[in-house]
């Protein structure tokens, strides 16, 4: 019964890159070239085998170069490495340091790409190789050496040497003789990685028009996709804040050239692929990040349980026994960040917990930013009054860096410098202790660490009692219903009804929906505009009340307090298979369905949603449990939620950064174990 996965090691991308740049090691082994075999040809590209690694490249070259001697052009594909030098003479030490740098920072490049070598000189005047460099170039068994015309032609017996006027960017490439000219076609290199956790809908590679092309690469009967991943070396050449990072995108965000389906086959076939990228995603690419594909979501981002995913099957949470739930709509993005070290962050959306809960259940850093932080044009809406664009990451420092840059232009961000951290940690005594005593010990330890390192003192508070004055007649069920109205009415008016009308017009039939949106659309069809207007008015009043009375602004610390709670399962497993949640020790994850006897302490995710507050998920440890599925002891991630005043997102990012520096927080791994 147990679904087993092979765990891989995590990658701390930015720190690895900068550590590699600052400390360059000298390669000592002789590098041997290898042949490139064509595995299969597809309409969008070619699958190649180089030694024991599978790669993908597009049919269309990104550049054609013209070597000075035709003898430099070889049939078939050649694995090529390109190096750029800025200083002359070009030395052996420099060339070896670049090869070592490539090996350290890139999971796509390997030394088999030294079948041929491009070396370009970007300095002033004419560059040249010193004698030791020339001897090294002869010793590494290159088939061809291509040097830019800015470099004096080296005197080598082997390999064959040709000059080119303009060499390719730094990094690995595939080269082949041009079919249209006497030139050499250069193709981008993508390493293929198996999507074993079925987190992706499809992969994506850039096209020539500033958008993307969809890939759906399978190589065996399982039908599991392989996602093409670009080299970090070429990505770093952009020299932008997020250069070198790769991300995956939840399929409710538009990306030029790729279909947006929101987990609905009817939606995907009814509307054409967008010709514009959502501004929020365009900002990430403008910052240098590279998108590698789209991840699975619940239909229209409604809070569905795993067994309610019909059109698009549910992703697999990599943690523990392999059958745990990853919660609701951003679960595909959460499973990808917990499963694959070849993505650095993943984008999700959070309306009523769809980043926070998945982050808690897979043990990742995640954020629901202050409402209004990001332009959400080009995003399938659930509730414009609560929708936000968030993200997941494994590394706390990278998490802070991405957040700082992505939300930098937020119109709701408080830009006053923060002189200190908040002095109060609001600790809800109606919520803690959680069910698992070992998990509770982690929460207590984290609260102590906030006091020790940041002078944030725990203040015991019955948060339910504190909320009651701001709920409609002190009634949490009515509060929940207002939230449901905001989500259901907007989703119906903006998505459901237009899709039904358009589907009837184009196909002559009604679209089929998954159970959760079908249920919510049925309720929403009976809501009036007055119902919605009352819910909007209450939300505005609630937001103001919380900001003025409970989690208040502070000139020195931005937020006068931080609210702490658990958005997970209290240290007990919750499963993707409904019946498994009746097993001994398991618990049912609460989502967003209205309940008559709901307790506020079980739905604290609603507070940030309705009050527009920033909230982050922070992994703090893991606890053991005996799995009735795998019949062995497993480890479950434990995370904490931290909530602040609207606009104080930067303070939360700085808090994460400080705690990482103090050793309180650390990067999480990929695969079965969180730490």
N, C-alpha and C positions, 0 to 999 in steps of 0.2 A: 504493500500500500504506500510505503514511503516514497516520496519523490525526492531523489537525491540530486544535489548540485555539487559541482566542484568549486570551492571557494577560491578566489584569486586575491592578490594583495592590493591594498589601496594605493592610490597615487596622490601625493601632495604636489599638485602640478606647479604652482607658482614657486614654492620654496625649492622644489627640485630644480627648476629652471635656473633660478638665480644662484643657487648653490653651485650648479654645474658651470655657470658662466664665470663665477668668481674663482673656482678651483678647477684648473684644467689638468687632466692627467695625461701621461704620454702612453700611447698604445705601443705594446711591445711585440705583438704577434704579427706574422705575415698575413695579409688579408688576401683571401682567395675568391675569385669571381665564380659565378654560377650561371647556368643557362636558365632562360625564362621559358616556361611551357604554357601554351594556351590551353586552358581547361575547357572553356565554353565561350561562345559569342552570343551576346544578347542584343536586342534592338538598341538599348541605351548604352552598352559598353561591353567590355571584354574581361573575363575572369582569367587571371594568370597565376601560375604556380612558380614561386622562386624558392628553391630548396624545400623547406618544410612549411612555408607560410603562403597563404592564399591572398591575392590582391585583386583589386578591381581598378580598371581605368576606363575612361570614356572614349568613345570612338573618335571624337573631335579633338585634335591637339590644341593645346593652349598657346603654343608657340612653334614656329618653324625657324631653324637656324641653317646657315649655309656654310659648311666647313670648306676650308681652302683646298682640300684634296678629297676627291671622290672616294679614295681608298678608306676614308673615315666612315663611310656609310655602309652599314651591314644589314643583311636581311633579317627579318624577325624582330623581336623585342629585345632591347638591351637595357639592363638595370644600370642607372646612371646616378652619380652623386655630383651635386654642384656646390662649390665652395667660393666664397667671395673674400678677397683679401684687400685690405686698405693700406697696408704698409709694404714697402719694398726695402731690401730684398725679401722675397717670400722664402721662409725657412722651413726646414724639416719639422722643427718644434712647433711652428704655427700650424702646418698641415696636420700633424698628428693630434694637436690639441683640438682642432676642429672636428676630426673624426671621433675623438673621445667625447666631445661635447654633444655631437649628434647622437651617439650611443646613449648618453646619460639622459638627455631630455626628450628623446623621441621613441615612441613605442611602435612606429611604423618603419623607420630606417633600421637596416642591419648591414653588416659588412659585405653581404652579397651584392649590395648596390655599388660596389667598387669594381664592377666589370669595366666601366668606363668612368672617366672623371672630367668634369668641367671645372676649370679654375678661371675666375674673372678677377681683374684688378680694378678697384674703384678709386685708387689714389691719383695723385697728380703725376704728370710726366709719364715715363714708361717704366713698368715694373719688370723685375727679373727674378729668377730662382737662383739661390746660391748653390754651390756645388753639392752640398750635403742633401739639399732638397731634391736635386736632380737624381742623385743616387737612390734616394728613397722612392721616388716615382718609378724608377726602373725596377725596384725590388719587390713591388707589391703586385706584380703580374697583371697590370691593366691591359685590356685589349686595345683601348683607345684613350688618348688624352686630348682634350679640346681646351685650348686656352684663348682668352680674348685677345684681340689685336692690340690691346693696351699692354700686353706682356711680350717681352722679347722672346722669340722662338727658342725653346730650350734645345740643347744638343743631346738628344736621347737616341740610343740604339733601338730600344723597345720602351714603351709601346709606340704605336703609330701616333703621330702628333699632327693635329690640324688646328688652324686658327678660325675663330668665328668673331664677327663684329660685335654681336650682343649675345652674351650667355644667358642661361635661364636663372631664375632666382635661386637662392640657397635651398638645399634640400634634396630628397630623392625624387627621381623621375623615371619614366620609361621612355625610351627613344626607339624610333623605327624609321626606316627609309621612307621619305615622303612619296606618296603615290602620284602626286600632282607636279612635283618639281624635283630638282636635284638636291633638295635640302634634306634636313633631318627633322622629323616631327617629334615634338616633346609632349608627353602626356602626364597629367597629374597621377599620383599614386594614392590609392586608398587601400588600407588593410581591411580585410573582411573579418568581422567578429560575429559570432553566432549569438542571436538573441534568445538565449536559452530560457529566460524568464518571461518571454513573450510580452515584453514591455512596450514594444514598438508596433505601430501600424505599418510603417514602411520607413526605409531609409531615404536620404536625400543628398544630392550633390549639387553644387552651384551650376547654373547654366550661364550662357553668354550674355544674358539680358539683365543680370542683377538679381535673378530669382533662383529657383531650384528645380531640379528634375527628380521625380520620384523613382526610387529603385525598389524592386521586390525580388531580391536574389535568394533563391533556394537551391540547394545542391544535393539534397537527398530526399528520401520518401517521407521523412517526418514533416516536411513542409515548413520547418523552422526557417525564419529569415536570417540572412547575414547582412549586417549593417556596415556600409563603407565608411571608414574613418580616415580623415586626412592627416598628413604629417604635421607635427607641431612646428617643425623647422620653418616651413614656408609660411605658417600662420604667424610666427613671431616676427617675420619681416615687416609686418604692418606697424610695429612699434606703437601700438595703442594700448590703453589701460588693460583691456582684457584679451590682448593678442595671445594666441597659444591655447586659449580655452575652447572647449567644445561643449555644446549643450544640446539637449533634446527638448522638444516642444510639445506641450499638450495640444491635442487636436480640437481645440476650440479657437485657436489663434490663426489668423490668416497669414500665409506665407506665399509670396508670389510664385505662381506656377504649380503649387501643390493643392490638392483638394482639401477643403475643410468639411469634415463630416460630423463632428461632435458625436461620434459613436452611433450615428444613424445612417443606415444604408440609404434610406429614402432621402435624407437631407443631402447626402453626398451626390446622389444621382440627379437630384432636382436642380441644384445650383451649380453653376460652372466654377472651375478653379479661379481663385481671385487673381487679379492682375496687379494688386498692390499688397505689400506686406503691412501688417498691423504696426502702427507707430511704436508700440512698446517693444516689438521684436526688432524693428529697424534700428532702434536705439542700441540694442545689444550688438547687432552686427556693426554699427557705426563705431562702437567701442572696441571692436576687434574680435568679438566672440564668433565662433563658427557653429552653425546649426547642422546636425547630422541626421535628423529624422524627426518624425512625429510619434508621440506616445499615446497609448490608449486612455480612454476616459469613460466615465459613465455617461449615459446618453443625455445630451444637453446639460451636462454637469450637475444633474440632479443627484441627491444623496442616496444612491442605490446600494444595496448589499451585493456582495459578489455573485450570489446565485440569481440576482435580478439582471445581470448583464446578458442580453440575448443576441443583439445584432453583432456586437464585438465582444468576444470572450474576455474574461477577467485575467489580468496579469498575475504572475506568481511572485509572492513575497519571498525573497531569498533567505530570510532569517529563519533560524531554528529548524523545525522539522519540515519546512517547505510548504506547509498548508495553512499558515497563518494568514489572516486578512491583512490588507493594507488600507482598509477603509474605502473611501468613496471616490469622488470624481477625479482627483489627481493621482490616483493609485498607480497608473502606468508610469508617470514621471517619478514617483517615489520608489517603485520597484527598480527602475533603471538606475537611479543614483545609488541604491543599496546593492545593486548587482554587478555594476560594470565600472572598472577603473578607467575605461577609455572615454567616459563622459565626466566632465568636471562639475557641471551643475545641470539641473533640469528645471524647466519652467512649468508652473502650474497656475491654477487660479484658486482663490479662496473667497467663497461667499458666506458660508456658514460652517467652515472648518475643513475645506477640501485641500488645503496645504497642511494645516496644523495637525489634523488627525493622521493622515498618511505619514507625515514626518515622525510623529510619535510612535507609530506602529512599525516603521522600518528602521528607527534609530538614526535619523538624519537631522541636520540643521535645516530649518525652514522658517519662512516668514509670511505672515499676512501683514502687508504694510498699512499705514494709515489710509483710510478710504479717501480716494481722490488723488493718490500719489501718481497715478499713471493714466495716460490717455488710453482708453479701452476701445477706441474705434477699431473695427476689424476683429473683434472678439465676439463670439456667440454669447449673448447676454443671458444670465439667469435672473439677476436682480441688479439693475444699475445702481440702486440705493445701497447695495452691500457688496457688489463685485469688486475684487481687487486682483492684481497680477502679482503672484508671489513666485518663489523658487526654492529649490532644495540644493544642498551641498553637503559634502562629507567633511571638509576641512574648515575649521572655525575662522581662520585668517582669510581664506579665499571667500568664505561666506560674507565676511564683513566688507571685503574689498568690492565684491560684486554689488552688494547692497548700496554701498556708498556711491558708486558710479552710476548704477542703473536708476536710482531714485534721485539723483543729484538735482534734477530740474523740477522736482515735485513742487507743485504750487501750494501744498499744505505743509511742507517741511518747515520746521522752525529753524531758522538759520543763525540764531544767536549762538555764540560759542558756549559750550557746557563747561562750567568751571569745576563741577564736582558731580558725582553720581547721586541719585536720590538717597535720602537717609532712611527711608522706611521700606520694608518688604512686607506687604500685606499677605498674611498667611491665613488662609481660610480654614478655621477650625471645624466648619460644617462639611468640609471636603476631605481634609486630612484627619486621621491617618488613612492611607489607601489599604486595600484588601491584603496585600502581600507585605508582611513586616520587613522583609529584606529590602523591598523596593522603598518602603517608608524610611528605612535607615539611610538610603541614598538621598532622599529628599531632605532629610534633616542635616545630613553632611553638606549638601549643597547650600542650604540656608546658612549654615555656619561659615562656609567659605566666602559667601557674599559679605558677611560681617567682617571676617578676618582680612580679606584682601581689598574690599571696596568700602568698608565702613557702612554697609547697608544693614540696618538692624531689623530683625524679625519682629513684627507687630501682630499678635494674635487677633483675629477678627472673624466674627460670624458674618461671612459675606452675604449670605441670604438675607439676614436681618438688615444689613447695610443697603441692600438693593430694594427692599420692600417699598420704601417711600416713593420710588421712581417707577414702579410697575403699575399698570392700569388697575386701580383699586386694590393694590397689593397682590394681584393675581398673576402668578407666573404662567398659567395655562393661557390666559388672554394675551400675555406678552409673546408667548410662542406663536399664537395664532396670528398676531400682527406680523411677525417675521415670516410666517408661512404665506400670508397674503402678499407681502412684498415680492417673494420669490415666485409664487405660483401665477399671480396676475401678470407680472412682467414677462415671464417665460412663455405664457400662453399668448399674450398680445404681440410680443416681438418675435417669437419663434414658432410656437405650435400652430396657431391659426393661419399665419401666412404660409407655412409649409403645407398644411392641409389644402388650402385654396390653390396653391401653385401646383401641387401634386395632382389634384383633380383635373386642373387645366391641361397639364402636360401628358399625364398618363391615364386619366379617366377613372382613377381609383383613389381610395384613401390610403395614406401611408400607414405602415405598421410601426408601432412604438413599443419600446421595452415597458415592463410593468410599472415602474416608478413614474416616468413621465406620463404614461397613459392615465394613471391614477391622479396625478397632480393636474393634468390638463382637464380632466373631468370635473374636478373641484373648481378649477379656475374659471371654467365656462359659466359658472353660476355667480362669480364675483362681479360686482359692479364697479364702475369708476369711483363711486363714492366710497365703497369699501377700501379701495386702494388709497384714495386720498386721505382717509382717516388713518390708515397704517403709516403713510408717509409723514403725516403731521405728528403722530406719536413718536416715530423714530427720531425726528428732529428734536423734539422735546426731551427724549431720553438721552440723546447724545449731549445736549447742552447740560442736562442735570448731572450726568456722570463726570463730565469735564469740569464742572464748577464745584462739585461736592464730594466726589469719591476719589478720582485719580486726577488731581488738579495740576495746573501749570505751575512751574517754578522758574524764576529768572536764572538761578544759578545751576540747577540740575535738570532743567527742561520739564521733567515730571517730578512731582513731589514724592511719588511713591511708585513702586513696582508691585504688581499683583502676580502671585505665583499659584499655579495649580497643575494638575495632571490631565492632559487631553487624551491619554491612552486608556489602558484597561486595568490600572491599579496593580500591575505586575502579574497578571494572569493571562493565559493565552486566549485569543479569540480567532475563530477559524473562518476560512473562505467557503467551507462546506457547512450548510445550515445545521445538519444533524450533528456535526462534530461538536457544536457548542453545548450539547447536552452531555458531553463526556465529563468525567470527574476532573475537577480543577479548571475547567474552561468557563468562559463568560461570554455573554452576548454583547457585542459592541453597540452602543446607542448611537443612532444617526440623527435624522431630523424629523422623523414622523411625529405628528402631534399625539400626545398622550394626556389622558385626563388627570393623572396623578404625578406628572413630571415634577422632579425636584430641581430647583435652580442649580444645586451643587453638582448635578449630573450633566448640565448643559451650559457650563460656563463659556463654551465656545460662542454662544449667542451674544455674549456681552460685547466683545470686540466688534462683532458683525453689526450689531445695532447701534453701537456708540462710535463706530469709526476709528477704533483704537489700533495702534500697531501692536503686533504680538509675534513673538518668536518661539520656535521650538528648539530646545537645546538638549542633546544627548548627554546623560550624566552617568550611565553605567548599564549593567545588565544583570538579570537575576536568573537563577536556575529554576526549571520546572520539569516535572516528569511528563513526557508527552505520551498520551494514550494512542497517538498515531504512529510515531517512530518506535515506541516502546523503549525509550532511553531518555536520559537526562539531556535537556536542551537549555539554551540561553536566550532569554527574551530581553529586548532593549527597554531601557527606562529613560524617559525624557521628562523635561519640565517645561512648562509654558511661562513666559515672562511678558507681562502686559504693561504698557505705559500710556501716558497722555497723548492725544492726537498730535502728530507732527514730530514726535520725539524718536523717530526711527533711528537716527544717527547715534543717539545715546545708547540704544540697545546694541547696535553694531559695535560701538566702542567698548561696551561692557563685555561682549563676547571676545573681542580682541584682547582686552586686558586679562580676562580669565584664562585665555589660551596662553598668554605670555607667562602667567603665574603657574601654569601646569594643572590648573583646575579642569580645563576643558582640553580635549584632544581630538584629532581626526578619527573618524570611524573607518572601519574596514568595509570591504565588499564581501558578499557571500553569507555564509551561515552565521558567523559571529559578528557582533557589532564592534567589539573591541578585542 
